[in-house]
């Protein structure tokens, strides 16, 4: 057995104890593995050095971003099969195998991996990997840096991926329809849940490129303040607002939510923003939003969640997401989110899980990226485009497999007497929302 692909397939089976489920094409042109399966392309042996140095997700991610690994065929099927090996087995899959020092068989396989990998030391991480910052998590300066890493990739790039709606959060799908229609329906659903009406003051926390703020002003007559930490987002949103003639109703600020001082507001929307707050800051986030609402004011918190861990202290942030996509981002179980909101004084009135909707949304974004691949590479870099393709495709699978979810939580700051001002019947918004 002399060709590289056969050696890799045998090595993977030794390390994992099961047949490798995808076909392998190695840097020497050789192939091995099940016919008809997605093909894992190992373009350079540097990929093995990365994996030996950082077993598991981060090593694989670095090789992918650097262009040393790729999948030919159905990307989702290939990622799904590989994820089953890496994260779903009781022995922690490849990570556990490569870190084991007790099993002689595994030690022999690890030595073979090093022989295949070639000369050390391991290559430096790709330039797109965020550099670690010192100091405590979720200070204002560190949060601004994290937001800039993710959102200041370039507005033209986001236009390719998100489409004309420029909404970067889970759409709300009915039967059929386009991505733009599903994003419109999501914004409209949020406005109905908030019972938004003419003259209401809305604070949109994490306003992105201004889509929610503009929808609330145009279709519901609200006066809106949208805040973001991304200067590029704010500039883009302000131009959209001006082009639509909404400057008398919509103000876009580059501002941390902790610095908002002009409450009270009638309603607050926070759509895909709370994931950046982190466990250490979530109670302060809830307290701040509660304090910015008038009695009877309503909050719609739209947030990605994770499954609870048997031992919550063992939760670790996803290393690929942390290094390349959302630095310092954290996910919380929905139970912890609602408990913290209520500890801050809110009454939680409704929770809607829309996990499957996000999988559909992400698949549309991936298709947009693939359809405009050459332009996306030109606007950013080949490595950055690979980051986004992997991130969005893997996230779609995570939502489909119920590894993560997304929920809309409607909460109210009740009056001192305990009255909420909300209708007796729940979910009245669905009667006219098309859902």
N, C-alpha and C positions, 0 to 999 in steps of 0.2 A: 504494500500500500504506500505509494510514493507521492501521489498527487495531493495537493493541499486540501481540496474539498473533502476527500475521503478521510484524511487524517482529522480534519475538523469535525466531521460527522461522528467519527468513532470517539473522539475526545469528548464531544458534547454528551454522547450516550454514557460514557464512563462517568462523567461528572454528575449527570442528572439521574442516571439509573433507568431512563426510559428512552425509547427512540426519539430522535430529534424530529419534530413534526413538520418542519419546513425544509425545502430543498436549499442546498448551499452552493453558491458559485464563488470560488476563491479567486485571488489575485492572479493566479497562473492560468486562469481560464477553465479549470477543471470544475465539474459539478458532481454532486452526490446528494442522495436523499430521495424522498418519495416523489415519483413523477406526478405532475399535475398540481402539486402544492405550490403556494407562493414561494418565491425564491429570495432567500437572504443573500444579498451580494456583499461579500467582504472584499472591498477593492484594494485594501492594503493591510499588511500585517501589523501596521501601527494600531489598528482597531483592537487587536489582541493585547497589545501592551497596555492600552487604556483600560481594557477590561480586567487584566490581571492586577493593575494598580488600583483600580476603583471597581471592585466586583459589583455587579448589579446595575441599577438604573443609571447612575451618573456616568459610569464608564461607557455604557452603551450609548447614552445621550451624546457624550463628547465625540464618539466615533461617528454617530449619525450627523451631528452638526458639522463636523469636519469633512463630510462627504466620503468617509471611509466605509460606511455601512449604508445600505439602501434595501428596499423591498421592491421586487418586481412582481407584478400580478396584483391581486386584490390587497390593497394596503391594510384595510380593516381586518381581513382574515389573517394576514400575516402578523399584525400587531396583537390580535386576540390570542393566537397560538403562542406567541412569545411571552405575552403577559401571563398566561397560564403557567409557564415554566418559571418565571421570575418571581411571581408574587402570591400564587394561590396554592402552592404545595406546602404541606406541613413542615417540611424541612427547609423552608425559605428558598427552595429552588437553587438556582445558580449561585446566588449570594452565599448561601450556607455551604454549598459544595466547595467553592473557591476559598472560603475562609477556614475550612476544616483542616486541622493538622494532625488528627488522630488516626484517620483511616488510611492505611498504606496505599490502597487502590487510588484514593483521591490525591495522595501526595504524588504518586506516579503520574497521574493525569495532569496535575498542576505543573510538574516538571516538563511534560510534553507541551503544555501550553506555552511555557516560557521558551522552549526551543523553537516553536513555530513563530512566536512573537518577534524574534529577532533581537537586535542589540538594544540594551537599555542605555540611558534612563528613559522613562516614559515621556511622550511628547507633551508639550505645554497645552493647557486647555485652550479651546478656540477663543478668539478675541471677543465673541459675543457673550461669553460667560461673565456674569456680573462679578465684580470684585468685592470681596468681603469688606464690610465697613465696621469700624470700631464704634463703641458706645452702645447704650441700651436700645432695645427695639422700640420702634414707634414713637420716637421723638419727632417733632415737626420737620426738622431738617432731614432726618433719615427717611421719613415717609415721602417727602418731596422727591428725594433721590430715587426711591423705589418706583414711584409713579412715573417719573421721567423715563426710567429705563424701559418701562412697558409701553407707555402711551406716546412718547415722543419719537416713535419709529418713523413717523412721517404720515401726514394726513392723506397723501395720495395713495400710499400703501393700504391704509385702512379703507379707503374708498373701493379699492379692488376687492377686498375681502368681504366687507360688510354690505356693499351695494348702496343704492341711493338712500336708503333709510338712515344710514350712519348710526345705527343702534347696536351697541356692543353688549348685548345681554340676551337672555333667552326670549325668543319670539313665542307667540301664542297661536297655535295652529288649530284651525278648524278643518273641515273637509276640503282638501285641495288647497289652492291658493298659492301665491308667490311669497317669497321671503319678505318682500316689502309689505304685502297685505298682512302677513302674520305679525310683523313688527308694529304696524298700525294698530292691529287688534290688541296687542299687548299694552301699548300706551293707552289706548282707549279703556281697556279693562282696569288699569291702574287708576285712571281718572274717575271711573265709575265707582270703584271701591272707596276712593277718597270722597265720594259725593261732591266732587269739585263743581263749583258754581261761579257765576259771574261775580267778579270783584274779590274773590278769595285770594289771599296771599299764600303762595306756594314757595317753599324752599326745596330745591332739587339738589340733594347732596350727592356729589360725584356726577355732575351733569353731562360728562362726556362732550359730544359735539353738538349738544343743545337740542336734541330731538324731542325729549320729554318736555322741556321748557316751552318749546315752540308749539307742540301739540296742545299743551294745557292752555296756553294763551290764545291760540287760534280757534280751537274748537270748544273751549269752555269759559273763555273770558277771564281767566285768572291773571293776576299780576305775579310774575315769577322772578325769583333770584336763583340762578344756577351757579354752583361753585365747583371748581375743579382745581387740582394742584398742577395740572399740565398746561404750560403756556401755549403749546401748539394746539391743544384742544380748544382753549379759550379763544385764541385768535380765529380759528375756524368757525366756532359757534357764533362769535360776534358778527362775523361777516354774513353768516346765514340769517341771523336775526335781522340785520340791516337790510339784506336783500328781500326779506319777506315783509318789510315794513312793520316790524314788531318791537322796535326799540322803545316805544312808550310803555310796553307791557313786560319786556324781558330784559333783565340785566344779568350779564355773565361776569363772574369774578374769578380771579385766581386767588383762592382763599382756602385755608384749612377750616374744616367745620368747627374746630375748637375756638376759632377766632370770630365767629359770627356773633354780632352784638345787637342786631336790629330786630329782634323778636318783639312781640310774639307773632307767630305765623298761624294761619288757619289750618294748614296742612303741610306735611313734609313727605317727600318721596326720596327713598334711598334705594337705587336700583343697581345692584352689582358693585356696590362700594364697600359694604361692611366686611367683605373678605379681606380687605387691606388693614382692618383695624387691629386684629390680633387679640389673643386671649387677655393679654395684660391691659388692653385698652378698651375692651368691649363695654364694661360697666360705665366707664366715663363717656363713651359714645352714646349709650342709652340715656344717661343722665343729661347730657348736653342736648340731645334732641327733645327730651321731655321738657327741659327748661325753655326751649325755644318755641314750644307750642302754647297757645292759649287754652284755658279750660274748654273741653269739648273738641279740641284739635285732634287730628287724625294723622297717623304715620302709616305709610306703606313701605315695609322693609322687604326687598326682593334680594335673596341671598342664597348662594350655594352652600350646601351642607355636606357633611360626611357621616358615615356610619359611626356610632359610638364604639370605642375600644373597650375590651374587657378590663383593661387597666389604663385609664386615661392618661396617667403620667408617662406612658410609653408612646404616646402619639408623637410622630415626627412629621415635619413638613416634607412633602414630596421633593426629593433632591433635584430632579430635572426642572420642575416648575420653579423652585426657589432659585436655581442657578441661572435659568435662561428666560423665564417668562414673568412670574410675579415674585420678585424678591420680597421676602418677609411676609408674604401672604399666608394666612392660616384659615382653615375651615373648622367649623364647630358643628356638633350635632344640633338638630333643630330643637331638641328639648332644652339644651343649654341656652340657645338663643332666646327662646320664649321666656324661660325662667329669668334671664337677666333683664329683659324688657320689663317684666312684671316687678322685679326687684326695684327697678328704677321708678316705678309708679304707674306704668302703663297697664291698661286692661287689654289683653289679647282677645280679639273678637272673631278672628277668622284666620285659618291657615289653609292655603291651597298648595299642594305639591304638584309641580309641573315638570318633573324629571324627564319624562319622555320627550317633552317639547324641546328641551335643550339639546338632546341627541339629534333631533331633526334639524335644529338650527345650525349646529356645528357641522353636520354633513353638507349643508348648503354653503357654509363658509369655506369648507375644504374644496368643494367643487368650484367656487369662485376663484380661489387661489390657484388651483390647477389649471383652470381655463385661461388665466392671465399670468402664467408662471414666468415667462420671459420678462414681462414688464415688472412683476414683483421683484425679481432678482435685480433688475436694473435700478429700481427705486431704493432697494435696501442692500442686500448682498446675497450670494447663494446660500451662505450659512444661515442668515436670518430667515430667509424663506423656508429653509429646511426646518428650523426651529418651529415655525408657525404651523407647517404642515403636520409635523409629528405631534405637537401640542394639541391641535384641534382634533385630529383623528383619534388620538389616544383618549382625549376627553370625551368624545362622542361615545366611544366604547365604554368608558367608565360610567357614564349616565345610563347607557343601555343595560349594563350588567349590575346596576344598583350599587356600585361602589361609592358613588356620590349622588346627591340630589340637589334640587333647587326648590325653594319655597317662597311664596308671597305671604307675608304676615301682616294683617291689618290690626293695628293697635290704636287705642284712644287714650287721651289724657282726660279722665272724667272730671266733671265738676265736683266741687267740695261736697255737694249733697249726694254724690254717687251717680248722678245721671250722666249718660253717655252721649245723648243727642243722636244716637244711631237708630235706625228703624227696628221695630220688633222682629220683623221677618229677616232672617239672614239671607245673604246672597241675592238680594233683590237686583243687583247689578247684572246678573246673568240673564234676566228676562229681556234686556234690550241690547246686550253686547254681542249678539250673534254667536255665543258659545253654547 
